[in-house]
Amino acid sequence: MWSNSFMSFEHHRASEIEQSQSKVKLTDLLSRLNKEKQKERNSNIALSVAAVSAVTVFGIILSL
C-alpha cells in the first residue's frame, strides 16, 4: 500500500515538473521578439546601405 501511494506521489511530482518545464515565460518571449526585431532591423539597414552604395557607384560610372 505504501509503495503504491509513493509511486503515485512520484508520478504526480514528475507531471508537475514536466508542466513547469513546458511553461513559457512572457518576459522570455518578449525579449526573444525584441532580439529578432533588432536582427531584422540591422539586416534591413545593411541591405539599404548596400542598395544605396550600388546605385551611387553605378551613377558615378555612368557620369564618367
C-alpha angles and dihedrals in degrees: 000000000000093000091052092053091045091051090048090051091049091049091049091048091049091052090049090052091049091050093049091049093049094052114101120213116231092222090056091052093048093048091049090049091050091050091051091048090051091050091048091048091051093049091048091052091049091049091049092050090049092050094048091047092051092050091047093050091046090050092050091049091050092049093056 
